[in-house]
Amino acid sequence: MPRKKDKKKRDSNQSRPPRPKPKIDFTIDQLNYRNTELLQTFVTGHGRILPRKYTGLPAHYQRRMANAIKQARQLLLMK
């Protein structure tokens, strides 16, 4: 039987370089249900809210953004 090739494993001493922090060019006050243009940037084409992994927002911004999107949906400002 042929042997399986050994995959290169990362040493425990080596770590990944840190990801660069995204620059946030708006204030938390602008995360409002009435600001649908800004909220649309955090929603997919199907209307799903993008996770923090893709938005790069801090946790407290992400929570407020999600609540603002849900509120805008309830008031039919967004689909």
mmCIF file of the N, C-alpha and C atoms, coordinates in Angstrom:
data_MODEL
# 
_entry.id   MODEL 
# 
loop_
_atom_site.group_PDB 
_atom_site.id 
_atom_site.type_symbol 
_atom_site.label_atom_id 
_atom_site.label_alt_id 
_atom_site.label_comp_id 
_atom_site.label_asym_id 
_atom_site.label_entity_id 
_atom_site.label_seq_id 
_atom_site.pdbx_PDB_ins_code 
_atom_site.Cartn_x 
_atom_site.Cartn_y 
_atom_site.Cartn_z 
_atom_site.occupancy 
_atom_site.B_iso_or_equiv 
_atom_site.pdbx_formal_charge 
_atom_site.auth_seq_id 
_atom_site.auth_comp_id 
_atom_site.auth_asym_id 
_atom_site.auth_atom_id 
_atom_site.pdbx_PDB_model_num 
ATOM 1   N N  . MET A 1 1  ? 0.830   -1.188 0.000  1.00 0.00 ? 1  MET A N  1 
ATOM 2   C CA . MET A 1 1  ? 0.000   0.000  0.000  1.00 0.00 ? 1  MET A CA 1 
ATOM 3   C C  . MET A 1 1  ? 0.869   1.245  0.000  1.00 0.00 ? 1  MET A C  1 
ATOM 4   N N  . PRO A 1 2  ? 0.497   2.216  -0.804 1.00 0.00 ? 2  PRO A N  1 
ATOM 5   C CA . PRO A 1 2  ? 1.287   3.448  -0.805 1.00 0.00 ? 2  PRO A CA 1 
ATOM 6   C C  . PRO A 1 2  ? 1.038   4.247  0.472  1.00 0.00 ? 2  PRO A C  1 
ATOM 7   N N  . ARG A 1 3  ? 2.103   4.894  0.911  1.00 0.00 ? 3  ARG A N  1 
ATOM 8   C CA . ARG A 1 3  ? 2.004   5.697  2.128  1.00 0.00 ? 3  ARG A CA 1 
ATOM 9   C C  . ARG A 1 3  ? 1.350   7.044  1.822  1.00 0.00 ? 3  ARG A C  1 
ATOM 10  N N  . LYS A 1 4  ? 0.645   7.544  2.798  1.00 0.00 ? 4  LYS A N  1 
ATOM 11  C CA . LYS A 1 4  ? 0.056   8.871  2.660  1.00 0.00 ? 4  LYS A CA 1 
ATOM 12  C C  . LYS A 1 4  ? 1.138   9.917  2.874  1.00 0.00 ? 4  LYS A C  1 
ATOM 13  N N  . LYS A 1 5  ? 1.045   10.980 2.138  1.00 0.00 ? 5  LYS A N  1 
ATOM 14  C CA . LYS A 1 5  ? 2.015   12.055 2.297  1.00 0.00 ? 5  LYS A CA 1 
ATOM 15  C C  . LYS A 1 5  ? 1.746   12.779 3.602  1.00 0.00 ? 5  LYS A C  1 
ATOM 16  N N  . ASP A 1 6  ? 2.821   13.096 4.284  1.00 0.00 ? 6  ASP A N  1 
ATOM 17  C CA . ASP A 1 6  ? 2.687   13.841 5.534  1.00 0.00 ? 6  ASP A CA 1 
ATOM 18  C C  . ASP A 1 6  ? 2.383   15.301 5.221  1.00 0.00 ? 6  ASP A C  1 
ATOM 19  N N  . LYS A 1 7  ? 1.345   15.788 5.834  1.00 0.00 ? 7  LYS A N  1 
ATOM 20  C CA . LYS A 1 7  ? 1.014   17.196 5.667  1.00 0.00 ? 7  LYS A CA 1 
ATOM 21  C C  . LYS A 1 7  ? 1.913   18.012 6.588  1.00 0.00 ? 7  LYS A C  1 
ATOM 22  N N  . LYS A 1 8  ? 2.298   19.165 6.109  1.00 0.00 ? 8  LYS A N  1 
ATOM 23  C CA . LYS A 1 8  ? 3.121   20.033 6.938  1.00 0.00 ? 8  LYS A CA 1 
ATOM 24  C C  . LYS A 1 8  ? 2.258   20.578 8.064  1.00 0.00 ? 8  LYS A C  1 
ATOM 25  N N  . LYS A 1 9  ? 2.746   20.401 9.269  1.00 0.00 ? 9  LYS A N  1 
ATOM 26  C CA . LYS A 1 9  ? 2.021   20.919 10.422 1.00 0.00 ? 9  LYS A CA 1 
ATOM 27  C C  . LYS A 1 9  ? 2.746   22.150 10.935 1.00 0.00 ? 9  LYS A C  1 
ATOM 28  N N  . ARG A 1 10 ? 1.991   23.085 11.382 1.00 0.00 ? 10 ARG A N  1 
ATOM 29  C CA . ARG A 1 10 ? 2.553   24.315 11.933 1.00 0.00 ? 10 ARG A CA 1 
ATOM 30  C C  . ARG A 1 10 ? 3.055   24.018 13.342 1.00 0.00 ? 10 ARG A C  1 
ATOM 31  N N  . ASP A 1 11 ? 4.266   24.428 13.615 1.00 0.00 ? 11 ASP A N  1 
ATOM 32  C CA . ASP A 1 11 ? 4.806   24.250 14.954 1.00 0.00 ? 11 ASP A CA 1 
ATOM 33  C C  . ASP A 1 11 ? 3.992   25.067 15.942 1.00 0.00 ? 11 ASP A C  1 
ATOM 34  N N  . SER A 1 12 ? 3.985   24.617 17.184 1.00 0.00 ? 12 SER A N  1 
ATOM 35  C CA . SER A 1 12 ? 3.243   25.359 18.192 1.00 0.00 ? 12 SER A CA 1 
ATOM 36  C C  . SER A 1 12 ? 3.907   26.703 18.470 1.00 0.00 ? 12 SER A C  1 
ATOM 37  N N  . ASN A 1 13 ? 5.197   26.820 18.144 1.00 0.00 ? 13 ASN A N  1 
ATOM 38  C CA . ASN A 1 13 ? 5.891   28.092 18.353 1.00 0.00 ? 13 ASN A CA 1 
ATOM 39  C C  . ASN A 1 13 ? 5.516   29.109 17.285 1.00 0.00 ? 13 ASN A C  1 
ATOM 40  N N  . GLN A 1 14 ? 5.181   28.626 16.096 1.00 0.00 ? 14 GLN A N  1 
ATOM 41  C CA . GLN A 1 14 ? 4.812   29.538 15.027 1.00 0.00 ? 14 GLN A CA 1 
ATOM 42  C C  . GLN A 1 14 ? 3.332   29.887 15.151 1.00 0.00 ? 14 GLN A C  1 
ATOM 43  N N  . SER A 1 15 ? 3.047   31.141 15.031 1.00 0.00 ? 15 SER A N  1 
ATOM 44  C CA . SER A 1 15 ? 1.646   31.550 15.061 1.00 0.00 ? 15 SER A CA 1 
ATOM 45  C C  . SER A 1 15 ? 1.363   32.376 13.818 1.00 0.00 ? 15 SER A C  1 
ATOM 46  N N  . ARG A 1 16 ? 0.121   32.497 13.518 1.00 0.00 ? 16 ARG A N  1 
ATOM 47  C CA . ARG A 1 16 ? -0.268  33.273 12.353 1.00 0.00 ? 16 ARG A CA 1 
ATOM 48  C C  . ARG A 1 16 ? -0.078  34.751 12.643 1.00 0.00 ? 16 ARG A C  1 
ATOM 49  N N  . PRO A 1 17 ? 0.258   35.505 11.633 1.00 0.00 ? 17 PRO A N  1 
ATOM 50  C CA . PRO A 1 17 ? 0.366   36.953 11.863 1.00 0.00 ? 17 PRO A CA 1 
ATOM 51  C C  . PRO A 1 17 ? -1.023  37.527 12.120 1.00 0.00 ? 17 PRO A C  1 
ATOM 52  N N  . PRO A 1 18 ? -1.126  38.526 12.970 1.00 0.00 ? 18 PRO A N  1 
ATOM 53  C CA . PRO A 1 18 ? -2.451  39.073 13.280 1.00 0.00 ? 18 PRO A CA 1 
ATOM 54  C C  . PRO A 1 18 ? -3.062  39.765 12.071 1.00 0.00 ? 18 PRO A C  1 
ATOM 55  N N  . ARG A 1 19 ? -4.394  39.632 11.970 1.00 0.00 ? 19 ARG A N  1 
ATOM 56  C CA . ARG A 1 19 ? -5.101  40.297 10.878 1.00 0.00 ? 19 ARG A CA 1 
ATOM 57  C C  . ARG A 1 19 ? -5.116  41.793 11.145 1.00 0.00 ? 19 ARG A C  1 
ATOM 58  N N  . PRO A 1 20 ? -5.017  42.592 10.115 1.00 0.00 ? 20 PRO A N  1 
ATOM 59  C CA . PRO A 1 20 ? -5.106  44.038 10.332 1.00 0.00 ? 20 PRO A CA 1 
ATOM 60  C C  . PRO A 1 20 ? -6.520  44.424 10.746 1.00 0.00 ? 20 PRO A C  1 
ATOM 61  N N  . LYS A 1 21 ? -6.608  45.346 11.675 1.00 0.00 ? 21 LYS A N  1 
ATOM 62  C CA . LYS A 1 21 ? -7.910  45.810 12.143 1.00 0.00 ? 21 LYS A CA 1 
ATOM 63  C C  . LYS A 1 21 ? -8.534  46.713 11.081 1.00 0.00 ? 21 LYS A C  1 
ATOM 64  N N  . PRO A 1 22 ? -9.804  46.499 10.768 1.00 0.00 ? 22 PRO A N  1 
ATOM 65  C CA . PRO A 1 22 ? -10.435 47.353 9.755  1.00 0.00 ? 22 PRO A CA 1 
ATOM 66  C C  . PRO A 1 22 ? -10.656 48.762 10.290 1.00 0.00 ? 22 PRO A C  1 
ATOM 67  N N  . LYS A 1 23 ? -10.568 49.707 9.406  1.00 0.00 ? 23 LYS A N  1 
ATOM 68  C CA . LYS A 1 23 ? -10.819 51.096 9.775  1.00 0.00 ? 23 LYS A CA 1 
ATOM 69  C C  . LYS A 1 23 ? -12.322 51.348 9.689  1.00 0.00 ? 23 LYS A C  1 
ATOM 70  N N  . ILE A 1 24 ? -12.884 51.817 10.772 1.00 0.00 ? 24 ILE A N  1 
ATOM 71  C CA . ILE A 1 24 ? -14.317 52.094 10.818 1.00 0.00 ? 24 ILE A CA 1 
ATOM 72  C C  . ILE A 1 24 ? -14.497 53.578 10.542 1.00 0.00 ? 24 ILE A C  1 
ATOM 73  N N  . ASP A 1 25 ? -15.151 53.882 9.440  1.00 0.00 ? 25 ASP A N  1 
ATOM 74  C CA . ASP A 1 25 ? -15.271 55.276 9.028  1.00 0.00 ? 25 ASP A CA 1 
ATOM 75  C C  . ASP A 1 25 ? -16.642 55.876 9.348  1.00 0.00 ? 25 ASP A C  1 
ATOM 76  N N  . PHE A 1 26 ? -17.290 55.351 10.368 1.00 0.00 ? 26 PHE A N  1 
ATOM 77  C CA . PHE A 1 26 ? -18.556 55.927 10.809 1.00 0.00 ? 26 PHE A CA 1 
ATOM 78  C C  . PHE A 1 26 ? -18.631 55.808 12.321 1.00 0.00 ? 26 PHE A C  1 
ATOM 79  N N  . THR A 1 27 ? -19.479 56.615 12.926 1.00 0.00 ? 27 THR A N  1 
ATOM 80  C CA . THR A 1 27 ? -19.624 56.566 14.373 1.00 0.00 ? 27 THR A CA 1 
ATOM 81  C C  . THR A 1 27 ? -20.790 55.659 14.733 1.00 0.00 ? 27 THR A C  1 
ATOM 82  N N  . ILE A 1 28 ? -20.834 55.273 15.987 1.00 0.00 ? 28 ILE A N  1 
ATOM 83  C CA . ILE A 1 28 ? -21.899 54.370 16.437 1.00 0.00 ? 28 ILE A CA 1 
ATOM 84  C C  . ILE A 1 28 ? -23.256 55.069 16.362 1.00 0.00 ? 28 ILE A C  1 
ATOM 85  N N  . ASP A 1 29 ? -23.257 56.405 16.386 1.00 0.00 ? 29 ASP A N  1 
ATOM 86  C CA . ASP A 1 29 ? -24.520 57.143 16.269 1.00 0.00 ? 29 ASP A CA 1 
ATOM 87  C C  . ASP A 1 29 ? -25.129 56.992 14.882 1.00 0.00 ? 29 ASP A C  1 
ATOM 88  N N  . GLN A 1 30 ? -24.300 56.720 13.881 1.00 0.00 ? 30 GLN A N  1 
ATOM 89  C CA . GLN A 1 30 ? -24.809 56.559 12.520 1.00 0.00 ? 30 GLN A CA 1 
ATOM 90  C C  . GLN A 1 30 ? -25.445 55.192 12.309 1.00 0.00 ? 30 GLN A C  1 
ATOM 91  N N  . LEU A 1 31 ? -25.211 54.242 13.228 1.00 0.00 ? 31 LEU A N  1 
ATOM 92  C CA . LEU A 1 31 ? -25.871 52.938 13.122 1.00 0.00 ? 31 LEU A CA 1 
ATOM 93  C C  . LEU A 1 31 ? -27.296 53.098 13.628 1.00 0.00 ? 31 LEU A C  1 
ATOM 94  N N  . ASN A 1 32 ? -28.154 53.538 12.743 1.00 0.00 ? 32 ASN A N  1 
ATOM 95  C CA . ASN A 1 32 ? -29.525 53.842 13.086 1.00 0.00 ? 32 ASN A CA 1 
ATOM 96  C C  . ASN A 1 32 ? -30.425 53.163 12.064 1.00 0.00 ? 32 ASN A C  1 
ATOM 97  N N  . TYR A 1 33 ? -31.613 52.772 12.468 1.00 0.00 ? 33 TYR A N  1 
ATOM 98  C CA . TYR A 1 33 ? -32.518 52.079 11.547 1.00 0.00 ? 33 TYR A CA 1 
ATOM 99  C C  . TYR A 1 33 ? -32.920 52.958 10.374 1.00 0.00 ? 33 TYR A C  1 
ATOM 100 N N  . ARG A 1 34 ? -32.815 54.275 10.515 1.00 0.00 ? 34 ARG A N  1 
ATOM 101 C CA . ARG A 1 34 ? -33.181 55.183 9.426  1.00 0.00 ? 34 ARG A CA 1 
ATOM 102 C C  . ARG A 1 34 ? -32.077 55.325 8.380  1.00 0.00 ? 34 ARG A C  1 
ATOM 103 N N  . ASN A 1 35 ? -30.859 54.930 8.712  1.00 0.00 ? 35 ASN A N  1 
ATOM 104 C CA . ASN A 1 35 ? -29.724 55.047 7.793  1.00 0.00 ? 35 ASN A CA 1 
ATOM 105 C C  . ASN A 1 35 ? -29.607 53.749 6.985  1.00 0.00 ? 35 ASN A C  1 
ATOM 106 N N  . THR A 1 36 ? -30.538 53.545 6.071  1.00 0.00 ? 36 THR A N  1 
ATOM 107 C CA . THR A 1 36 ? -30.598 52.272 5.343  1.00 0.00 ? 36 THR A CA 1 
ATOM 108 C C  . THR A 1 36 ? -29.454 52.108 4.356  1.00 0.00 ? 36 THR A C  1 
ATOM 109 N N  . GLU A 1 37 ? -28.892 53.205 3.860  1.00 0.00 ? 37 GLU A N  1 
ATOM 110 C CA . GLU A 1 37 ? -27.769 53.093 2.923  1.00 0.00 ? 37 GLU A CA 1 
ATOM 111 C C  . GLU A 1 37 ? -26.565 52.447 3.600  1.00 0.00 ? 37 GLU A C  1 
ATOM 112 N N  . LEU A 1 38 ? -26.300 52.842 4.839  1.00 0.00 ? 38 LEU A N  1 
ATOM 113 C CA . LEU A 1 38 ? -25.191 52.253 5.585  1.00 0.00 ? 38 LEU A CA 1 
ATOM 114 C C  . LEU A 1 38 ? -25.503 50.805 5.950  1.00 0.00 ? 38 LEU A C  1 
ATOM 115 N N  . LEU A 1 39 ? -26.740 50.543 6.349  1.00 0.00 ? 39 LEU A N  1 
ATOM 116 C CA . LEU A 1 39 ? -27.109 49.189 6.767  1.00 0.00 ? 39 LEU A CA 1 
ATOM 117 C C  . LEU A 1 39 ? -27.069 48.204 5.605  1.00 0.00 ? 39 LEU A C  1 
ATOM 118 N N  . GLN A 1 40 ? -27.336 48.667 4.389  1.00 0.00 ? 40 GLN A N  1 
ATOM 119 C CA . GLN A 1 40 ? -27.313 47.782 3.221  1.00 0.00 ? 40 GLN A CA 1 
ATOM 120 C C  . GLN A 1 40 ? -25.925 47.200 2.989  1.00 0.00 ? 40 GLN A C  1 
ATOM 121 N N  . THR A 1 41 ? -24.883 47.893 3.433  1.00 0.00 ? 41 THR A N  1 
ATOM 122 C CA . THR A 1 41 ? -23.523 47.385 3.223  1.00 0.00 ? 41 THR A CA 1 
ATOM 123 C C  . THR A 1 41 ? -23.229 46.179 4.103  1.00 0.00 ? 41 THR A C  1 
ATOM 124 N N  . PHE A 1 42 ? -24.033 45.955 5.135  1.00 0.00 ? 42 PHE A N  1 
ATOM 125 C CA . PHE A 1 42 ? -23.828 44.834 6.044  1.00 0.00 ? 42 PHE A CA 1 
ATOM 126 C C  . PHE A 1 42 ? -24.824 43.707 5.815  1.00 0.00 ? 42 PHE A C  1 
ATOM 127 N N  . VAL A 1 43 ? -25.501 43.725 4.669  1.00 0.00 ? 43 VAL A N  1 
ATOM 128 C CA . VAL A 1 43 ? -26.507 42.719 4.348  1.00 0.00 ? 43 VAL A CA 1 
ATOM 129 C C  . VAL A 1 43 ? -26.153 42.101 3.005  1.00 0.00 ? 43 VAL A C  1 
ATOM 130 N N  . THR A 1 44 ? -26.361 40.783 2.874  1.00 0.00 ? 44 THR A N  1 
ATOM 131 C CA . THR A 1 44 ? -26.098 40.109 1.605  1.00 0.00 ? 44 THR A CA 1 
ATOM 132 C C  . THR A 1 44 ? -27.194 40.443 0.606  1.00 0.00 ? 44 THR A C  1 
ATOM 133 N N  . GLY A 1 45 ? -27.027 39.964 -0.608 1.00 0.00 ? 45 GLY A N  1 
ATOM 134 C CA . GLY A 1 45 ? -28.035 40.179 -1.632 1.00 0.00 ? 45 GLY A CA 1 
ATOM 135 C C  . GLY A 1 45 ? -29.351 39.502 -1.308 1.00 0.00 ? 45 GLY A C  1 
ATOM 136 N N  . HIS A 1 46 ? -29.286 38.426 -0.521 1.00 0.00 ? 46 HIS A N  1 
ATOM 137 C CA . HIS A 1 46 ? -30.495 37.711 -0.121 1.00 0.00 ? 46 HIS A CA 1 
ATOM 138 C C  . HIS A 1 46 ? -31.117 38.292 1.142  1.00 0.00 ? 46 HIS A C  1 
ATOM 139 N N  . GLY A 1 47 ? -30.465 39.277 1.745  1.00 0.00 ? 47 GLY A N  1 
ATOM 140 C CA . GLY A 1 47 ? -31.036 39.926 2.915  1.00 0.00 ? 47 GLY A CA 1 
ATOM 141 C C  . GLY A 1 47 ? -30.528 39.410 4.240  1.00 0.00 ? 47 GLY A C  1 
ATOM 142 N N  . ARG A 1 48 ? -29.505 38.582 4.231  1.00 0.00 ? 48 ARG A N  1 
ATOM 143 C CA . ARG A 1 48 ? -28.966 38.054 5.486  1.00 0.00 ? 48 ARG A CA 1 
ATOM 144 C C  . ARG A 1 48 ? -27.929 39.017 6.060  1.00 0.00 ? 48 ARG A C  1 
ATOM 145 N N  . ILE A 1 49 ? -27.883 39.089 7.372  1.00 0.00 ? 49 ILE A N  1 
ATOM 146 C CA . ILE A 1 49 ? -26.916 39.947 8.047  1.00 0.00 ? 49 ILE A CA 1 
ATOM 147 C C  . ILE A 1 49 ? -25.555 39.263 7.998  1.00 0.00 ? 49 ILE A C  1 
ATOM 148 N N  . LEU A 1 50 ? -24.543 40.013 7.579  1.00 0.00 ? 50 LEU A N  1 
ATOM 149 C CA . LEU A 1 50 ? -23.198 39.458 7.497  1.00 0.00 ? 50 LEU A CA 1 
ATOM 150 C C  . LEU A 1 50 ? -22.611 39.277 8.897  1.00 0.00 ? 50 LEU A C  1 
ATOM 151 N N  . PRO A 1 51 ? -21.854 38.200 9.126  1.00 0.00 ? 51 PRO A N  1 
ATOM 152 C CA . PRO A 1 51 ? -21.233 37.992 10.436 1.00 0.00 ? 51 PRO A CA 1 
ATOM 153 C C  . PRO A 1 51 ? -20.027 38.899 10.640 1.00 0.00 ? 51 PRO A C  1 
ATOM 154 N N  . ARG A 1 52 ? -19.562 38.964 11.868 1.00 0.00 ? 52 ARG A N  1 
ATOM 155 C CA . ARG A 1 52 ? -18.421 39.806 12.220 1.00 0.00 ? 52 ARG A CA 1 
ATOM 156 C C  . ARG A 1 52 ? -17.177 39.437 11.438 1.00 0.00 ? 52 ARG A C  1 
ATOM 157 N N  . LYS A 1 53 ? -17.066 38.179 11.096 1.00 0.00 ? 53 LYS A N  1 
ATOM 158 C CA . LYS A 1 53 ? -15.903 37.701 10.342 1.00 0.00 ? 53 LYS A CA 1 
ATOM 159 C C  . LYS A 1 53 ? -15.746 38.481 9.041  1.00 0.00 ? 53 LYS A C  1 
ATOM 160 N N  . TYR A 1 54 ? -16.853 38.834 8.418  1.00 0.00 ? 54 TYR A N  1 
ATOM 161 C CA . TYR A 1 54 ? -16.820 39.534 7.138  1.00 0.00 ? 54 TYR A CA 1 
ATOM 162 C C  . TYR A 1 54 ? -16.945 41.047 7.285  1.00 0.00 ? 54 TYR A C  1 
ATOM 163 N N  . THR A 1 55 ? -17.689 41.502 8.287  1.00 0.00 ? 55 THR A N  1 
ATOM 164 C CA . THR A 1 55 ? -17.849 42.945 8.447  1.00 0.00 ? 55 THR A CA 1 
ATOM 165 C C  . THR A 1 55 ? -16.639 43.565 9.116  1.00 0.00 ? 55 THR A C  1 
ATOM 166 N N  . GLY A 1 56 ? -15.996 42.831 10.014 1.00 0.00 ? 56 GLY A N  1 
ATOM 167 C CA . GLY A 1 56 ? -14.837 43.355 10.717 1.00 0.00 ? 56 GLY A CA 1 
ATOM 168 C C  . GLY A 1 56 ? -15.187 44.346 11.807 1.00 0.00 ? 56 GLY A C  1 
ATOM 169 N N  . LEU A 1 57 ? -16.448 44.386 12.201 1.00 0.00 ? 57 LEU A N  1 
ATOM 170 C CA . LEU A 1 57 ? -16.872 45.322 13.231 1.00 0.00 ? 57 LEU A CA 1 
ATOM 171 C C  . LEU A 1 57 ? -16.567 44.774 14.616 1.00 0.00 ? 57 LEU A C  1 
ATOM 172 N N  . PRO A 1 58 ? -16.343 45.651 15.592 1.00 0.00 ? 58 PRO A N  1 
ATOM 173 C CA . PRO A 1 58 ? -16.247 45.199 16.976 1.00 0.00 ? 58 PRO A CA 1 
ATOM 174 C C  . PRO A 1 58 ? -17.592 44.638 17.430 1.00 0.00 ? 58 PRO A C  1 
ATOM 175 N N  . ALA A 1 59 ? -17.579 43.874 18.503 1.00 0.00 ? 59 ALA A N  1 
ATOM 176 C CA . ALA A 1 59 ? -18.783 43.169 18.947 1.00 0.00 ? 59 ALA A CA 1 
ATOM 177 C C  . ALA A 1 59 ? -19.929 44.130 19.263 1.00 0.00 ? 59 ALA A C  1 
ATOM 178 N N  . HIS A 1 60 ? -19.642 45.231 19.952 1.00 0.00 ? 60 HIS A N  1 
ATOM 179 C CA . HIS A 1 60 ? -20.737 46.135 20.317 1.00 0.00 ? 60 HIS A CA 1 
ATOM 180 C C  . HIS A 1 60 ? -21.305 46.847 19.091 1.00 0.00 ? 60 HIS A C  1 
ATOM 181 N N  . TYR A 1 61 ? -20.478 47.118 18.077 1.00 0.00 ? 61 TYR A N  1 
ATOM 182 C CA . TYR A 1 61 ? -20.984 47.684 16.828 1.00 0.00 ? 61 TYR A CA 1 
ATOM 183 C C  . TYR A 1 61 ? -21.843 46.658 16.095 1.00 0.00 ? 61 TYR A C  1 
ATOM 184 N N  . GLN A 1 62 ? -21.387 45.408 16.084 1.00 0.00 ? 62 GLN A N  1 
ATOM 185 C CA . GLN A 1 62 ? -22.107 44.351 15.368 1.00 0.00 ? 62 GLN A CA 1 
ATOM 186 C C  . GLN A 1 62 ? -23.499 44.143 15.969 1.00 0.00 ? 62 GLN A C  1 
ATOM 187 N N  . ARG A 1 63 ? -23.590 44.160 17.304 1.00 0.00 ? 63 ARG A N  1 
ATOM 188 C CA . ARG A 1 63 ? -24.886 43.980 17.960 1.00 0.00 ? 63 ARG A CA 1 
ATOM 189 C C  . ARG A 1 63 ? -25.832 45.131 17.628 1.00 0.00 ? 63 ARG A C  1 
ATOM 190 N N  . ARG A 1 64 ? -25.331 46.350 17.694 1.00 0.00 ? 64 ARG A N  1 
ATOM 191 C CA . ARG A 1 64 ? -26.182 47.501 17.378 1.00 0.00 ? 64 ARG A CA 1 
ATOM 192 C C  . ARG A 1 64 ? -26.586 47.510 15.913 1.00 0.00 ? 64 ARG A C  1 
ATOM 193 N N  . MET A 1 65 ? -25.657 47.093 15.059 1.00 0.00 ? 65 MET A N  1 
ATOM 194 C CA . MET A 1 65 ? -25.949 47.045 13.634 1.00 0.00 ? 65 MET A CA 1 
ATOM 195 C C  . MET A 1 65 ? -27.040 46.009 13.351 1.00 0.00 ? 65 MET A C  1 
ATOM 196 N N  . ALA A 1 66 ? -26.946 44.841 13.974 1.00 0.00 ? 66 ALA A N  1 
ATOM 197 C CA . ALA A 1 66 ? -27.950 43.798 13.774 1.00 0.00 ? 66 ALA A CA 1 
ATOM 198 C C  . ALA A 1 66 ? -29.317 44.264 14.271 1.00 0.00 ? 66 ALA A C  1 
ATOM 199 N N  . ASN A 1 67 ? -29.350 44.922 15.419 1.00 0.00 ? 67 ASN A N  1 
ATOM 200 C CA . ASN A 1 67 ? -30.622 45.422 15.945 1.00 0.00 ? 67 ASN A CA 1 
ATOM 201 C C  . ASN A 1 67 ? -31.212 46.500 15.041 1.00 0.00 ? 67 ASN A C  1 
ATOM 202 N N  . ALA A 1 68 ? -30.361 47.359 14.493 1.00 0.00 ? 68 ALA A N  1 
ATOM 203 C CA . ALA A 1 68 ? -30.846 48.412 13.594 1.00 0.00 ? 68 ALA A CA 1 
ATOM 204 C C  . ALA A 1 68 ? -31.416 47.808 12.313 1.00 0.00 ? 68 ALA A C  1 
ATOM 205 N N  . ILE A 1 69 ? -30.771 46.769 11.782 1.00 0.00 ? 69 ILE A N  1 
ATOM 206 C CA . ILE A 1 69 ? -31.273 46.110 10.571 1.00 0.00 ? 69 ILE A CA 1 
ATOM 207 C C  . ILE A 1 69 ? -32.623 45.460 10.851 1.00 0.00 ? 69 ILE A C  1 
ATOM 208 N N  . LYS A 1 70 ? -32.739 44.793 11.986 1.00 0.00 ? 70 LYS A N  1 
ATOM 209 C CA . LYS A 1 70 ? -34.002 44.136 12.333 1.00 0.00 ? 70 LYS A CA 1 
ATOM 210 C C  . LYS A 1 70 ? -35.120 45.161 12.526 1.00 0.00 ? 70 LYS A C  1 
ATOM 211 N N  . GLN A 1 71 ? -34.779 46.291 13.125 1.00 0.00 ? 71 GLN A N  1 
ATOM 212 C CA . GLN A 1 71 ? -35.780 47.336 13.331 1.00 0.00 ? 71 GLN A CA 1 
ATOM 213 C C  . GLN A 1 71 ? -36.210 47.942 11.994 1.00 0.00 ? 71 GLN A C  1 
ATOM 214 N N  . ALA A 1 72 ? -35.260 48.145 11.088 1.00 0.00 ? 72 ALA A N  1 
ATOM 215 C CA . ALA A 1 72 ? -35.585 48.688 9.763  1.00 0.00 ? 72 ALA A CA 1 
ATOM 216 C C  . ALA A 1 72 ? -36.447 47.707 8.977  1.00 0.00 ? 72 ALA A C  1 
ATOM 217 N N  . ARG A 1 73 ? -36.220 46.420 9.165  1.00 0.00 ? 73 ARG A N  1 
ATOM 218 C CA . ARG A 1 73 ? -37.056 45.418 8.489  1.00 0.00 ? 73 ARG A CA 1 
ATOM 219 C C  . ARG A 1 73 ? -38.483 45.462 9.014  1.00 0.00 ? 73 ARG A C  1 
ATOM 220 N N  . GLN A 1 74 ? -38.626 45.627 10.323 1.00 0.00 ? 74 GLN A N  1 
ATOM 221 C CA . GLN A 1 74 ? -39.964 45.682 10.918 1.00 0.00 ? 74 GLN A CA 1 
ATOM 222 C C  . GLN A 1 74 ? -40.758 46.878 10.396 1.00 0.00 ? 74 GLN A C  1 
ATOM 223 N N  . LEU A 1 75 ? -40.074 47.990 10.179 1.00 0.00 ? 75 LEU A N  1 
ATOM 224 C CA . LEU A 1 75 ? -40.736 49.195 9.687  1.00 0.00 ? 75 LEU A CA 1 
ATOM 225 C C  . LEU A 1 75 ? -40.794 49.246 8.164  1.00 0.00 ? 75 LEU A C  1 
ATOM 226 N N  . LEU A 1 76 ? -40.390 48.164 7.507  1.00 0.00 ? 76 LEU A N  1 
ATOM 227 C CA . LEU A 1 76 ? -40.397 48.018 6.048  1.00 0.00 ? 76 LEU A CA 1 
ATOM 228 C C  . LEU A 1 76 ? -39.538 49.067 5.339  1.00 0.00 ? 76 LEU A C  1 
ATOM 229 N N  . LEU A 1 77 ? -38.471 49.492 6.002  1.00 0.00 ? 77 LEU A N  1 
ATOM 230 C CA . LEU A 1 77 ? -37.512 50.381 5.354  1.00 0.00 ? 77 LEU A CA 1 
ATOM 231 C C  . LEU A 1 77 ? -36.498 49.577 4.548  1.00 0.00 ? 77 LEU A C  1 
ATOM 232 N N  . MET A 1 78 ? -36.332 48.307 4.936  1.00 0.00 ? 78 MET A N  1 
ATOM 233 C CA . MET A 1 78 ? -35.416 47.393 4.244  1.00 0.00 ? 78 MET A CA 1 
ATOM 234 C C  . MET A 1 78 ? -36.136 46.085 3.997  1.00 0.00 ? 78 MET A C  1 
ATOM 235 N N  . LYS A 1 79 ? -35.635 45.343 3.016  1.00 0.00 ? 79 LYS A N  1 
ATOM 236 C CA . LYS A 1 79 ? -36.176 44.006 2.783  1.00 0.00 ? 79 LYS A CA 1 
ATOM 237 C C  . LYS A 1 79 ? -35.190 42.979 3.232  1.00 0.00 ? 79 LYS A C  1 
# 
